[in-house]
């Protein structure tokens, strides 16, 4: 699989467009949203937090820039190695290893100044040369171009010991948001054979790693502030059910991203906390626009009108989610809430199919996987609903590797999923502009491309929001996406756990402020 798909799934590498200024610095913002402490409780130091995370033994990796198919691996790497910036609430992008950043007037050149006192776990200071080497290593991976779009390796340079300069091929007002995803920093010239034991800069240091499980201990010299826990132990689970059972049995303290079914089971348990992260996961249907049976915009509109979105959220997500409107980026402050919500209209759907000359005698395949809870179920319910409009759909479940190799980016009709949804621009740049590396629908729209470039070159936040809303209207009208709803991210936690992060995507691995009330 060419794209580091799970890194995108588990990482919210985005920000709201209206919140990002052409030049901004650190300080003054909340580090992250988190589940509140109870009453007047204050954080208590000490203790070991036992966290369950999904993963498969066959997919374990230790490379911070590699393909991380396991959430367990991503969690461990994120606690040991810092990125340049991290998600926040106000504003959406906050400093981490980069203390501040500033853009040139043309929004092509960005200077990131490193945090004072930042050190690797072995005590050596972090330098701009380390960051440049790490970004170039990232850029050289198969999916590196998509993670740093518009940035060539030769345009990543150090300026002194504490400043990194990135020069984009085009104006990019949201370049800092890209540094939230996978810009993990390693020491310059780290050898591949040493990746598993390479010192990081993060709030926790690796104590041991065995078969996907790990123990991390507090980094008392972390430049980012106080860390409450003595240690975090990460335990790998192959299924949400097994992980939920371990929590209920008291074997772990947190079941990460355990899903709606487990949450329903835990609702009656007074000793279990349910932490919900809104706008955590998008699970759209993808309709190929370049060619094939869904290339006609009338057909795509008909399928969107044939869906009962409320029923999808209720049945597929067990109510742990919200209805969506075929626009990716529902958590973005620039999200176009004034676009009327699409409602089910079978009469209009049938007429559009007739107008398009769509062949209703054929049966069309909808390809899906069981990678995440609810994905295959959404396909089955979708097939049942569109049949009422006269469209016959056969759901075909594929093994994960086959799906991502043979179907993703190529299929006529298939499910997909993204574990982040807080930026319209993220999806526009990654999946919808004509030359995007992950153009899931094969969509090429000159008006969309031009509007995207205009947004990227607009410095004024209010003016930029206006352009982004125009971009969303084009997406709403004729893109290849049918986004029926947004799933909440759901973590289960024991009664003593406090201050778990509530941000979606990458924000949920920010466990440095968590603590135990015992």
MARFI-421869 format. One record per residue (C-alpha): x, y, z; residue number from 0. Coordinates in steps of 0.1 Angstrom, whole numbers. Example, Ala and Ser with C-alpha at 12.3 -4.5 7.8 and 13.67 -1.06 7.14 Angstrom:
2
+-------+-------+-------+------+
:     u :     v :     w : resi :
+-------+-------+-------+------+
:   123 :   -45 :    78 :    0 :
:   137 :   -11 :    71 :    1 :
+-------+-------+-------+------+
END
This chain:
518
+-------+-------+-------+------+
:     u :     v :     w : resi :
+-------+-------+-------+------+
:     0 :     0 :     0 :    0 :
:    17 :    32 :   -11 :    1 :
:     0 :    56 :    12 :    2 :
:     7 :    55 :    49 :    3 :
:   -30 :    50 :    53 :    4 :
:   -33 :    43 :    90 :    5 :
:   -12 :    73 :    98 :    6 :
:   -38 :    94 :    82 :    7 :
:   -66 :    74 :    98 :    8 :
:   -53 :    78 :   133 :    9 :
:   -38 :   113 :   129 :   10 :
:   -56 :   146 :   127 :   11 :
:   -30 :   163 :   107 :   12 :
:   -52 :   193 :   100 :   13 :
:   -64 :   227 :   113 :   14 :
:   -94 :   249 :   107 :   15 :
:   -85 :   272 :    79 :   16 :
:  -100 :   303 :    94 :   17 :
:   -80 :   299 :   126 :   18 :
:   -46 :   299 :   110 :   19 :
:   -28 :   332 :   104 :   20 :
:     0 :   338 :    80 :   21 :
:    23 :   344 :   109 :   22 :
:    17 :   330 :   143 :   23 :
:    35 :   321 :   175 :   24 :
:    32 :   299 :   205 :   25 :
:    16 :   305 :   238 :   26 :
:   -18 :   315 :   250 :   27 :
:   -37 :   285 :   237 :   28 :
:   -51 :   254 :   253 :   29 :
:   -28 :   224 :   247 :   30 :
:   -57 :   201 :   239 :   31 :
:   -93 :   194 :   248 :   32 :
:   -96 :   167 :   275 :   33 :
:  -121 :   150 :   296 :   34 :
:  -126 :   170 :   327 :   35 :
:  -115 :   161 :   362 :   36 :
:  -142 :   157 :   388 :   37 :
:  -152 :   185 :   412 :   38 :
:  -122 :   204 :   424 :   39 :
:   -97 :   176 :   418 :   40 :
:   -61 :   185 :   410 :   41 :
:   -37 :   163 :   390 :   42 :
:   -19 :   138 :   411 :   43 :
:    16 :   128 :   401 :   44 :
:    26 :    91 :   398 :   45 :
:    11 :    59 :   386 :   46 :
:    11 :    38 :   355 :   47 :
:   -16 :    42 :   329 :   48 :
:   -24 :     9 :   311 :   49 :
:   -37 :    16 :   276 :   50 :
:   -51 :    -9 :   251 :   51 :
:   -47 :    -1 :   214 :   52 :
:   -56 :   -19 :   182 :   53 :
:   -30 :   -37 :   161 :   54 :
:   -18 :   -69 :   145 :   55 :
:    14 :   -87 :   153 :   56 :
:    21 :   -91 :   116 :   57 :
:    20 :   -53 :   110 :   58 :
:    43 :   -41 :   138 :   59 :
:    67 :   -13 :   128 :   60 :
:    92 :     8 :   147 :   61 :
:    98 :    34 :   120 :   62 :
:    83 :    68 :   128 :   63 :
:    83 :    76 :    91 :   64 :
:    71 :    43 :    79 :   65 :
:    38 :    26 :    72 :   66 :
:    21 :    23 :   106 :   67 :
:    -8 :     0 :   102 :   68 :
:   -13 :    -4 :   139 :   69 :
:   -27 :    22 :   162 :   70 :
:    -6 :     7 :   190 :   71 :
:    26 :    15 :   170 :   72 :
:    14 :    51 :   163 :   73 :
:     5 :    57 :   199 :   74 :
:    40 :    45 :   211 :   75 :
:    58 :    65 :   185 :   76 :
:    37 :    97 :   192 :   77 :
:    46 :    96 :   229 :   78 :
:    83 :    91 :   223 :   79 :
:    88 :   113 :   193 :   80 :
:    75 :   149 :   190 :   81 :
:    61 :   165 :   158 :   82 :
:    67 :   202 :   150 :   83 :
:    31 :   212 :   160 :   84 :
:     1 :   195 :   176 :   85 :
:   -36 :   199 :   175 :   86 :
:   -53 :   222 :   199 :   87 :
:   -87 :   238 :   205 :   88 :
:   -81 :   275 :   204 :   89 :
:   -63 :   278 :   181 :   90 :
:   -64 :   245 :   162 :   91 :
:   -26 :   243 :   157 :   92 :
:    -3 :   247 :   187 :   93 :
:    35 :   247 :   191 :   94 :
:    54 :   216 :   201 :   95 :
:    89 :   211 :   189 :   96 :
:    84 :   243 :   168 :   97 :
:    78 :   271 :   192 :   98 :
:    67 :   295 :   166 :   99 :
:    64 :   299 :   128 :  100 :
:    61 :   327 :   103 :  101 :
:    54 :   329 :    66 :  102 :
:    67 :   352 :    39 :  103 :
:    43 :   376 :    22 :  104 :
:    37 :   353 :    -7 :  105 :
:    29 :   324 :    17 :  106 :
:    55 :   302 :     1 :  107 :
:    84 :   304 :    26 :  108 :
:    78 :   293 :    62 :  109 :
:   103 :   296 :    90 :  110 :
:    99 :   273 :   121 :  111 :
:   118 :   283 :   152 :  112 :
:   126 :   254 :   175 :  113 :
:   115 :   253 :   212 :  114 :
:   142 :   264 :   236 :  115 :
:   156 :   236 :   258 :  116 :
:   144 :   208 :   235 :  117 :
:   165 :   177 :   240 :  118 :
:   166 :   142 :   229 :  119 :
:   162 :   116 :   256 :  120 :
:   200 :   110 :   257 :  121 :
:   205 :   147 :   267 :  122 :
:   217 :   161 :   234 :  123 :
:   200 :   193 :   222 :  124 :
:   177 :   192 :   192 :  125 :
:   191 :   212 :   163 :  126 :
:   177 :   225 :   130 :  127 :
:   200 :   200 :   113 :  128 :
:   182 :   171 :   131 :  129 :
:   148 :   184 :   119 :  130 :
:   159 :   190 :    83 :  131 :
:   174 :   155 :    82 :  132 :
:   141 :   140 :    96 :  133 :
:   119 :   159 :    72 :  134 :
:   140 :   149 :    42 :  135 :
:   138 :   113 :    54 :  136 :
:   101 :   116 :    57 :  137 :
:    99 :   132 :    22 :  138 :
:   118 :   103 :     7 :  139 :
:    92 :    77 :    18 :  140 :
:    67 :    64 :    -8 :  141 :
:    40 :    87 :     6 :  142 :
:    62 :   115 :    17 :  143 :
:    52 :   138 :   -11 :  144 :
:    15 :   136 :     0 :  145 :
:    25 :   144 :    36 :  146 :
:    46 :   174 :    26 :  147 :
:    29 :   185 :    -6 :  148 :
:    46 :   212 :   -26 :  149 :
:    78 :   208 :    -6 :  150 :
:   108 :   193 :   -24 :  151 :
:   137 :   179 :    -4 :  152 :
:   161 :   205 :   -16 :  153 :
:   138 :   232 :    -3 :  154 :
:   140 :   220 :    33 :  155 :
:   170 :   238 :    49 :  156 :
:   184 :   248 :    83 :  157 :
:   190 :   285 :    91 :  158 :
:   214 :   285 :   121 :  159 :
:   209 :   259 :   149 :  160 :
:   173 :   268 :   157 :  161 :
:   154 :   276 :   125 :  162 :
:   141 :   253 :    98 :  163 :
:   130 :   269 :    65 :  164 :
:   104 :   252 :    42 :  165 :
:    98 :   266 :     7 :  166 :
:    67 :   255 :   -11 :  167 :
:    62 :   254 :   -49 :  168 :
:    30 :   274 :   -44 :  169 :
:    13 :   296 :   -19 :  170 :
:     2 :   275 :    11 :  171 :
:   -14 :   294 :    39 :  172 :
:   -19 :   261 :    58 :  173 :
:    15 :   246 :    57 :  174 :
:    19 :   245 :    95 :  175 :
:   -11 :   221 :    97 :  176 :
:     8 :   195 :    77 :  177 :
:    35 :   194 :   104 :  178 :
:    10 :   180 :   129 :  179 :
:     8 :   146 :   113 :  180 :
:    40 :   126 :   108 :  181 :
:    69 :   151 :   112 :  182 :
:    85 :   130 :   140 :  183 :
:   120 :   142 :   146 :  184 :
:   150 :   118 :   150 :  185 :
:   186 :   125 :   155 :  186 :
:   205 :   132 :   123 :  187 :
:   219 :   101 :   106 :  188 :
:   200 :    76 :   127 :  189 :
:   205 :    42 :   110 :  190 :
:   174 :    22 :   101 :  191 :
:   186 :    -7 :   123 :  192 :
:   185 :    17 :   153 :  193 :
:   150 :    31 :   148 :  194 :
:   134 :    10 :   175 :  195 :
:   158 :    23 :   202 :  196 :
:   165 :    58 :   188 :  197 :
:   160 :    85 :   214 :  198 :
:   130 :   108 :   209 :  199 :
:   121 :   143 :   222 :  200 :
:    87 :   135 :   236 :  201 :
:    71 :   134 :   271 :  202 :
:    79 :    97 :   275 :  203 :
:   110 :    75 :   270 :  204 :
:   109 :    39 :   258 :  205 :
:   116 :    15 :   286 :  206 :
:   110 :   -17 :   267 :  207 :
:    92 :   -30 :   237 :  208 :
:    80 :   -67 :   232 :  209 :
:    59 :   -81 :   204 :  210 :
:    39 :   -48 :   200 :  211 :
:    36 :   -41 :   237 :  212 :
:    56 :   -14 :   253 :  213 :
:    64 :     4 :   286 :  214 :
:    72 :    41 :   284 :  215 :
:    85 :    61 :   314 :  216 :
:    82 :    98 :   321 :  217 :
:   108 :   121 :   305 :  218 :
:   116 :   144 :   335 :  219 :
:   136 :   167 :   312 :  220 :
:   108 :   173 :   287 :  221 :
:   108 :   209 :   274 :  222 :
:    70 :   208 :   270 :  223 :
:    60 :   210 :   306 :  224 :
:    50 :   188 :   335 :  225 :
:    40 :   152 :   329 :  226 :
:    19 :   136 :   356 :  227 :
:    22 :    99 :   351 :  228 :
:    52 :    78 :   360 :  229 :
:    47 :    55 :   331 :  230 :
:    23 :    44 :   303 :  231 :
:    20 :     7 :   293 :  232 :
:     6 :     1 :   258 :  233 :
:    -9 :   -33 :   252 :  234 :
:   -18 :   -44 :   216 :  235 :
:   -52 :   -60 :   209 :  236 :
:   -64 :   -74 :   176 :  237 :
:  -101 :   -66 :   182 :  238 :
:  -122 :   -40 :   199 :  239 :
:  -141 :   -68 :   217 :  240 :
:  -110 :   -83 :   232 :  241 :
:   -98 :   -48 :   243 :  242 :
:  -132 :   -39 :   258 :  243 :
:  -133 :   -72 :   277 :  244 :
:   -98 :   -65 :   291 :  245 :
:  -110 :   -31 :   304 :  246 :
:  -141 :   -46 :   320 :  247 :
:  -119 :   -72 :   337 :  248 :
:   -96 :   -45 :   351 :  249 :
:   -66 :   -56 :   330 :  250 :
:   -62 :   -22 :   314 :  251 :
:   -73 :    14 :   323 :  252 :
:   -81 :    27 :   288 :  253 :
:   -96 :    10 :   258 :  254 :
:   -86 :    33 :   229 :  255 :
:  -110 :    38 :   200 :  256 :
:  -131 :     9 :   210 :  257 :
:  -162 :    17 :   191 :  258 :
:  -199 :    23 :   196 :  259 :
:  -209 :   -14 :   204 :  260 :
:  -185 :   -15 :   233 :  261 :
:  -198 :    19 :   245 :  262 :
:  -234 :     6 :   245 :  263 :
:  -223 :   -23 :   266 :  264 :
:  -205 :     0 :   290 :  265 :
:  -234 :    25 :   294 :  266 :
:  -248 :     6 :   324 :  267 :
:  -215 :     3 :   342 :  268 :
:  -211 :    31 :   367 :  269 :
:  -174 :    23 :   370 :  270 :
:  -166 :    29 :   333 :  271 :
:  -162 :    63 :   317 :  272 :
:  -172 :    68 :   280 :  273 :
:  -151 :    95 :   264 :  274 :
:  -166 :   108 :   231 :  275 :
:  -145 :   126 :   205 :  276 :
:  -169 :   143 :   180 :  277 :
:  -160 :   145 :   143 :  278 :
:  -134 :   118 :   148 :  279 :
:  -140 :    96 :   118 :  280 :
:  -155 :   101 :    83 :  281 :
:  -167 :    70 :    65 :  282 :
:  -179 :    82 :    31 :  283 :
:  -189 :    62 :     0 :  284 :
:  -167 :    70 :   -29 :  285 :
:  -182 :    72 :   -64 :  286 :
:  -157 :    73 :   -93 :  287 :
:  -162 :   104 :  -114 :  288 :
:  -135 :    99 :  -140 :  289 :
:  -153 :    71 :  -158 :  290 :
:  -177 :    42 :  -152 :  291 :
:  -213 :    40 :  -142 :  292 :
:  -211 :    69 :  -117 :  293 :
:  -193 :    94 :  -138 :  294 :
:  -225 :   114 :  -145 :  295 :
:  -231 :   139 :  -117 :  296 :
:  -268 :   132 :  -119 :  297 :
:  -262 :    96 :  -109 :  298 :
:  -241 :   107 :   -79 :  299 :
:  -267 :   132 :   -68 :  300 :
:  -294 :   104 :   -71 :  301 :
:  -274 :    81 :   -48 :  302 :
:  -269 :   110 :   -23 :  303 :
:  -307 :   116 :   -23 :  304 :
:  -315 :    79 :   -18 :  305 :
:  -297 :    77 :    15 :  306 :
:  -315 :    79 :    48 :  307 :
:  -288 :    96 :    68 :  308 :
:  -305 :    95 :   102 :  309 :
:  -311 :    58 :    99 :  310 :
:  -274 :    53 :    90 :  311 :
:  -262 :    71 :   121 :  312 :
:  -287 :    53 :   143 :  313 :
:  -281 :    18 :   130 :  314 :
:  -244 :    19 :   119 :  315 :
:  -231 :    41 :   147 :  316 :
:  -256 :    32 :   174 :  317 :
:  -263 :    69 :   177 :  318 :
:  -226 :    77 :   185 :  319 :
:  -223 :   102 :   156 :  320 :
:  -239 :   129 :   136 :  321 :
:  -255 :   133 :   102 :  322 :
:  -232 :   148 :    76 :  323 :
:  -238 :   166 :    43 :  324 :
:  -214 :   152 :    17 :  325 :
:  -187 :   177 :    26 :  326 :
:  -155 :   165 :    43 :  327 :
:  -142 :   187 :    71 :  328 :
:  -172 :   190 :    94 :  329 :
:  -151 :   201 :   123 :  330 :
:  -135 :   230 :   105 :  331 :
:  -144 :   265 :   118 :  332 :
:  -148 :   274 :    81 :  333 :
:  -173 :   246 :    75 :  334 :
:  -202 :   258 :    54 :  335 :
:  -231 :   253 :    77 :  336 :
:  -254 :   275 :    56 :  337 :
:  -255 :   249 :    28 :  338 :
:  -289 :   232 :    32 :  339 :
:  -288 :   197 :    46 :  340 :
:  -295 :   170 :    20 :  341 :
:  -325 :   150 :    28 :  342 :
:  -338 :   117 :    14 :  343 :
:  -359 :   122 :   -17 :  344 :
:  -366 :    90 :   -36 :  345 :
:  -388 :   106 :   -62 :  346 :
:  -361 :   131 :   -72 :  347 :
:  -335 :   103 :   -71 :  348 :
:  -355 :    81 :   -95 :  349 :
:  -360 :   110 :  -119 :  350 :
:  -323 :   119 :  -119 :  351 :
:  -314 :    83 :  -127 :  352 :
:  -339 :    83 :  -155 :  353 :
:  -326 :   116 :  -169 :  354 :
:  -290 :   102 :  -168 :  355 :
:  -300 :    70 :  -186 :  356 :
:  -287 :    50 :  -157 :  357 :
:  -291 :    12 :  -163 :  358 :
:  -312 :     0 :  -134 :  359 :
:  -313 :   -36 :  -147 :  360 :
:  -277 :   -41 :  -137 :  361 :
:  -263 :   -50 :  -103 :  362 :
:  -233 :   -28 :   -92 :  363 :
:  -207 :   -39 :   -67 :  364 :
:  -199 :   -19 :   -36 :  365 :
:  -165 :   -29 :   -23 :  366 :
:  -157 :   -26 :    14 :  367 :
:  -135 :   -40 :    42 :  368 :
:  -139 :   -48 :    79 :  369 :
:  -109 :   -27 :    89 :  370 :
:  -130 :    -6 :   113 :  371 :
:  -163 :   -12 :   132 :  372 :
:  -193 :    -2 :   112 :  373 :
:  -176 :     1 :    78 :  374 :
:  -191 :   -31 :    62 :  375 :
:  -224 :   -25 :    80 :  376 :
:  -226 :    10 :    64 :  377 :
:  -222 :    -6 :    30 :  378 :
:  -250 :   -32 :    37 :  379 :
:  -275 :    -6 :    49 :  380 :
:  -266 :    17 :    20 :  381 :
:  -273 :   -11 :    -5 :  382 :
:  -307 :   -17 :    11 :  383 :
:  -316 :    20 :    10 :  384 :
:  -306 :    28 :   -26 :  385 :
:  -325 :    -3 :   -38 :  386 :
:  -357 :    17 :   -30 :  387 :
:  -345 :    42 :   -57 :  388 :
:  -341 :    13 :   -81 :  389 :
:  -304 :     8 :   -78 :  390 :
:  -293 :   -28 :   -72 :  391 :
:  -260 :   -30 :   -52 :  392 :
:  -241 :   -61 :   -42 :  393 :
:  -218 :   -56 :   -12 :  394 :
:  -184 :   -73 :   -16 :  395 :
:  -162 :   -76 :    14 :  396 :
:  -125 :   -77 :     7 :  397 :
:   -95 :   -87 :    29 :  398 :
:   -78 :   -55 :    39 :  399 :
:   -46 :   -59 :    19 :  400 :
:   -65 :   -67 :   -13 :  401 :
:   -89 :   -37 :    -8 :  402 :
:   -61 :   -11 :    -4 :  403 :
:   -40 :   -26 :   -32 :  404 :
:   -67 :   -34 :   -58 :  405 :
:   -98 :   -12 :   -50 :  406 :
:   -87 :    20 :   -32 :  407 :
:   -82 :    48 :   -57 :  408 :
:   -94 :    25 :   -85 :  409 :
:  -129 :    12 :   -77 :  410 :
:  -162 :    25 :   -92 :  411 :
:  -180 :    24 :   -58 :  412 :
:  -164 :    16 :   -25 :  413 :
:  -162 :    27 :    12 :  414 :
:  -133 :    45 :    27 :  415 :
:  -126 :    61 :    60 :  416 :
:  -105 :    90 :    74 :  417 :
:   -98 :    94 :   111 :  418 :
:   -97 :   132 :   110 :  419 :
:  -122 :   157 :    99 :  420 :
:  -113 :   191 :   112 :  421 :
:  -101 :   208 :    80 :  422 :
:  -118 :   213 :    47 :  423 :
:   -84 :   221 :    31 :  424 :
:   -69 :   188 :    43 :  425 :
:   -93 :   168 :    22 :  426 :
:   -92 :   192 :    -7 :  427 :
:   -54 :   190 :   -10 :  428 :
:   -52 :   152 :    -3 :  429 :
:   -81 :   138 :   -21 :  430 :
:   -99 :   162 :   -44 :  431 :
:   -76 :   186 :   -64 :  432 :
:   -69 :   171 :   -98 :  433 :
:   -32 :   163 :   -90 :  434 :
:   -37 :   150 :   -55 :  435 :
:   -19 :   118 :   -47 :  436 :
:   -49 :   102 :   -31 :  437 :
:   -77 :   113 :   -54 :  438 :
:  -101 :    86 :   -43 :  439 :
:  -128 :    94 :   -69 :  440 :
:  -105 :   103 :   -98 :  441 :
:  -122 :   138 :   -97 :  442 :
:  -108 :   165 :  -119 :  443 :
:  -127 :   199 :  -117 :  444 :
:  -110 :   230 :  -129 :  445 :
:  -132 :   253 :  -109 :  446 :
:  -125 :   234 :   -77 :  447 :
:   -87 :   235 :   -84 :  448 :
:   -88 :   272 :   -91 :  449 :
:  -108 :   279 :   -59 :  450 :
:   -84 :   258 :   -38 :  451 :
:   -54 :   277 :   -51 :  452 :
:   -72 :   310 :   -44 :  453 :
:   -79 :   299 :    -8 :  454 :
:   -43 :   289 :    -3 :  455 :
:   -31 :   323 :   -15 :  456 :
:   -55 :   343 :     7 :  457 :
:   -40 :   356 :    39 :  458 :
:   -70 :   374 :    54 :  459 :
:   -89 :   349 :    75 :  460 :
:  -124 :   362 :    68 :  461 :
:  -118 :   365 :    31 :  462 :
:  -103 :   330 :    31 :  463 :
:  -133 :   316 :    48 :  464 :
:  -155 :   330 :    21 :  465 :
:  -134 :   313 :    -6 :  466 :
:  -134 :   280 :    14 :  467 :
:  -172 :   281 :    15 :  468 :
:  -173 :   285 :   -23 :  469 :
:  -150 :   255 :   -25 :  470 :
:  -174 :   234 :    -3 :  471 :
:  -203 :   243 :   -25 :  472 :
:  -185 :   229 :   -55 :  473 :
:  -177 :   197 :   -35 :  474 :
:  -214 :   195 :   -24 :  475 :
:  -227 :   198 :   -59 :  476 :
:  -205 :   174 :   -79 :  477 :
:  -176 :   156 :   -60 :  478 :
:  -174 :   119 :   -58 :  479 :
:  -181 :   117 :   -21 :  480 :
:  -213 :   106 :    -3 :  481 :
:  -206 :   114 :    33 :  482 :
:  -237 :   103 :    52 :  483 :
:  -224 :   108 :    88 :  484 :
:  -195 :   114 :   112 :  485 :
:  -186 :    88 :   138 :  486 :
:  -176 :    98 :   173 :  487 :
:  -143 :    85 :   185 :  488 :
:  -150 :    65 :   216 :  489 :
:  -126 :    56 :   244 :  490 :
:  -135 :    36 :   275 :  491 :
:  -117 :    43 :   307 :  492 :
:  -117 :    31 :   343 :  493 :
:  -131 :    53 :   371 :  494 :
:   -97 :    66 :   382 :  495 :
:   -85 :    79 :   349 :  496 :
:   -86 :   117 :   344 :  497 :
:   -80 :   142 :   316 :  498 :
:   -79 :   120 :   286 :  499 :
:   -78 :   140 :   254 :  500 :
:  -111 :   146 :   236 :  501 :
:   -97 :   159 :   204 :  502 :
:  -102 :   137 :   173 :  503 :
:   -75 :   122 :   152 :  504 :
:   -39 :   128 :   162 :  505 :
:   -51 :   148 :   193 :  506 :
:   -61 :   116 :   210 :  507 :
:   -26 :   103 :   215 :  508 :
:   -16 :   134 :   235 :  509 :
:   -17 :   116 :   269 :  510 :
:     9 :   137 :   286 :  511 :
:   -17 :   155 :   307 :  512 :
:   -36 :   123 :   318 :  513 :
:   -34 :   112 :   354 :  514 :
:   -48 :    87 :   379 :  515 :
:   -69 :    97 :   409 :  516 :
:   -57 :    70 :   432 :  517 :
+-------+-------+-------+------+
END
